[in-house]
Amino acid sequence: MFRESIYKRYVPAVTAAPENSNPGYWFAFCAGRLLVDPVKGKVPCLKDISETGVSPVRMQYLGTLDGQPCYSAELAPDTTPPGEMDFKDLMSLYGTLEEDVYILAGKAIQIVNWDATHQYCGRCGHKTETMPAERAKKCPACGFLSYPRLSPAVITAVTKGKNILLTRYAAFRGHMHTIIAGFVEPGETLEECVRRETREETGLTVTNIRYYSSQPWPFPNSLMIGFTAEYESGEIAVDGKEIAEAGWYSFDNLPEIPPKFSIARELIDGVTGRD
């Protein structure tokens, strides 16, 4: 199931229009956790975040959602949540926040983290300046420009007839199984990354690689690029360190798999016909 694009409702921008006086969505983060009303399942929608009694260290304009301004804000680590509000881990809020608001929260935390870590030039150490017309930091001393960076990663559903290849990563708690994934290396195409990651993690070679869909993944700053592929050759062999186990699972008899909001689940459901 492919969701409708957020850009039907959202208009990105870096500078607020002075004539827009609507209350805004505030994506305020304290130590990586989002300020929300846990009962209503909403982020603050106010003229200014200071109305809640908190003061941001830094803030950034993100654009408009249905005409309402959107802001991200970094709060000091010792900030106390105001009133009945609380700070929640973003991943735990999926299904609580409206979907497009959740997607914007993912964008917001990446902008907050980028802004916080680019206050000084990575080349000469001078204090940077925020560019007024684009999402960038410029060093007034050496002219170096810094933009928000994404880390592209491929994620692949490999099938063999009516079976799907699933792995359990050693770092996972519990028994959840998922599909092959890994970051793209310099000088590598996406298809080459699919082949390499599959070979490195399971010892298998694949064929008929096809693009499926993509998903922004702000944990911390990835873009997940989904593919399907078919088994070509090899026997499963895992290192026991990164990958604890891997195996072929029948489409109608799967183990515990990732939750609905992830592209991993979208791919699994797509190739097995679960949706």
C-alpha positions in Angstrom: 0.0 0.0 0.0 1.6 3.3 -1.2 0.6 6.3 0.9 -0.4 9.6 -0.7 2.4 12.2 -0.9 2.6 14.6 1.9 3.3 17.3 -0.6 -0.4 17.5 -1.4 -0.7 19.2 2.0 2.8 20.4 2.9 4.8 23.3 1.3 8.4 23.3 2.5 10.2 26.6 3.1 13.0 28.0 5.2 11.6 31.5 5.8 8.2 32.2 7.2 5.7 34.4 5.3 5.1 37.5 7.5 1.4 37.7 6.4 0.7 34.2 7.7 -0.5 34.7 11.3 -2.1 31.2 11.8 -1.1 29.2 14.8 1.7 26.8 13.9 2.7 23.2 14.6 5.7 23.1 16.9 8.0 20.1 16.8 10.0 20.8 20.0 12.6 18.2 21.0 14.4 17.7 24.3 17.3 15.3 24.1 15.7 13.7 21.0 12.2 13.3 22.5 9.2 15.2 21.1 6.9 17.4 23.2 3.3 16.1 22.8 0.0 16.0 24.5 -0.1 12.2 25.2 -3.9 12.2 25.8 -4.8 14.1 22.6 -2.0 12.6 20.6 -1.0 16.0 19.2 2.0 18.4 19.1 1.5 22.0 20.3 -0.3 24.2 17.8 0.3 27.8 18.9 1.5 31.2 17.7 4.7 30.7 19.7 6.1 27.8 21.6 6.8 30.1 24.5 3.1 30.0 25.2 3.7 26.6 26.8 6.3 28.1 29.1 9.4 26.5 27.5 12.1 28.5 25.8 13.9 27.0 22.7 17.7 27.1 22.4 17.2 27.3 18.6 14.3 27.1 16.2 13.8 26.5 12.5 11.0 27.2 10.1 9.8 24.2 8.1 7.0 25.5 5.8 3.3 25.0 6.0 0.9 22.1 6.4 -2.6 23.0 5.2 -1.6 26.6 5.5 -0.5 26.4 9.1 3.2 27.2 9.8 5.5 24.4 11.0 8.5 24.9 13.2 11.1 22.7 14.7 12.8 23.6 18.0 15.7 22.4 20.2 15.0 22.6 23.9 17.6 22.5 26.6 18.3 19.0 28.0 17.0 19.9 31.5 13.6 21.3 30.2 10.6 20.2 32.2 7.5 19.3 30.1 4.8 21.9 30.7 1.3 21.2 32.1 -0.1 17.8 31.0 2.4 17.5 28.2 5.3 15.1 28.0 8.4 14.2 26.0 8.0 11.0 23.9 10.4 9.0 21.8 9.4 9.6 18.2 9.3 5.9 17.2 6.8 5.2 19.9 4.4 7.9 18.6 3.6 6.2 15.3 -0.1 5.6 15.1 -0.7 8.3 17.8 0.1 11.3 15.7 -1.6 12.0 12.4 0.5 10.4 9.6 1.7 13.6 7.8 2.4 15.3 11.2 4.5 12.3 12.1 6.4 12.5 8.9 7.1 16.2 9.5 8.2 15.3 13.1 10.8 13.0 11.4 11.9 15.9 9.2 12.0 18.2 12.2 14.3 16.1 14.4 16.8 15.8 11.5 16.8 19.6 11.0 17.2 20.1 14.8 20.1 17.7 14.9 21.8 19.2 11.8 21.4 22.7 13.1 22.8 21.8 16.6 25.9 20.0 15.1 26.7 22.7 12.4 27.0 25.8 14.6 30.8 25.8 13.7 32.5 25.3 10.4 33.8 21.8 9.9 36.7 23.1 7.8 38.1 26.0 9.9 36.1 26.0 13.1 34.6 29.5 12.7 31.1 30.3 13.8 28.6 29.6 11.0 25.7 31.7 9.7 22.3 30.4 8.7 21.5 31.1 5.1 18.2 33.0 4.6 17.0 31.5 1.4 18.1 27.8 1.6 18.6 25.1 4.3 22.3 25.7 4.7 25.0 27.0 7.0 27.8 29.2 5.6 31.1 29.9 7.2 31.8 33.7 6.8 35.6 33.0 7.2 36.3 30.4 4.6 33.0 30.3 2.7 32.3 26.6 3.3 28.7 25.6 2.9 27.0 22.8 4.9 23.7 21.2 4.0 21.6 18.6 5.9 23.0 15.2 5.0 21.1 12.0 4.4 22.5 8.5 4.6 21.0 6.4 1.8 20.4 2.8 2.6 18.9 -0.1 0.6 16.4 -2.6 2.0 15.5 -5.6 0.0 12.8 -8.3 0.1 14.4 -11.4 -1.4 12.1 -14.2 -2.5 12.6 -17.8 -3.7 9.3 -19.1 -5.1 6.7 -18.7 -2.3 9.4 -18.1 0.4 10.9 -14.9 1.6 14.4 -14.5 3.1 14.2 -13.1 6.7 17.0 -12.4 9.1 17.3 -11.7 12.8 19.9 -9.1 13.6 22.0 -9.8 16.7 21.3 -6.3 18.0 17.5 -6.9 18.0 15.7 -7.6 21.2 13.3 -10.4 21.1 12.5 -12.5 18.1 11.7 -10.0 15.4 12.8 -10.9 11.9 13.3 -8.5 9.0 14.7 -8.2 5.5 18.2 -7.4 4.3 19.3 -3.8 4.7 22.5 -1.7 4.7 24.0 1.7 3.9 25.2 2.6 0.4 29.0 2.9 0.1 30.8 5.6 -1.8 31.1 4.8 -5.5 28.3 2.2 -5.4 25.0 2.1 -7.3 21.9 1.1 -5.4 21.7 -2.2 -7.2 25.3 -3.0 -6.4 24.5 -2.2 -2.8 21.6 -4.7 -2.9 23.9 -7.4 -4.2 26.7 -6.7 -1.8 24.6 -6.4 1.3 22.7 -9.7 0.5 26.0 -11.5 -0.1 27.7 -10.1 3.0 24.8 -10.8 5.3 23.6 -14.2 4.0 26.1 -15.5 1.5 23.5 -15.5 -1.3 23.5 -13.9 -4.7 20.3 -12.3 -6.2 18.9 -11.4 -9.6 15.9 -9.5 -11.0 16.5 -6.5 -8.7 13.5 -4.0 -8.9 12.9 -0.7 -7.2 9.8 -0.8 -5.0 9.4 2.4 -2.9 11.3 4.6 -0.5 10.8 6.0 3.0 12.5 8.7 5.0 13.8 7.1 8.2 14.8 9.7 10.8 16.6 7.2 13.1 18.8 9.0 12.8 19.0 10.4 9.2 18.5 7.7 6.7 16.6 7.5 3.4 15.5 3.8 3.0 15.3 2.8 -0.6 13.3 -0.4 -1.0 13.9 -3.2 -3.6 12.6 -6.6 -4.4 15.0 -9.3 -5.7 14.9 -13.1 -6.5 17.3 -15.8 -5.2 19.9 -16.8 -7.8 22.4 -19.0 -6.0 24.2 -19.9 -2.8 23.6 -21.3 0.6 22.7 -19.2 3.6 25.7 -18.4 5.8 25.7 -15.7 8.5 28.5 -14.4 10.6 26.7 -14.8 13.9 27.7 -11.3 15.0 25.7 -8.8 13.0 23.2 -11.4 11.8 22.2 -13.9 14.4 20.2 -16.1 12.0 18.6 -16.1 8.6 16.3 -18.5 6.7 13.6 -19.0 4.1 10.0 -18.6 5.4 6.8 -19.5 3.7 4.6 -16.6 2.8 1.8 -18.0 4.9 3.9 -18.8 7.9 6.0 -15.8 9.0 7.7 -15.2 12.3 7.4 -11.9 14.2 8.1 -9.1 11.6 8.5 -5.3 11.8 5.5 -3.0 12.6 3.3 -1.4 9.9 4.9 2.0 9.7 8.2 0.7 8.4 9.2 0.1 4.8 10.4 -3.3 5.8 6.8 -4.3 6.7 5.5 -2.7 3.5 7.9 -4.8 1.4 7.2 -8.0 3.3 3.4 -7.4 3.0 3.8 -6.5 -0.7 5.7 -9.5 -1.8 3.8 -12.0 0.3 0.4 -10.7 -0.5 -0.5 -10.0 3.1 -2.3 -6.7 2.0 
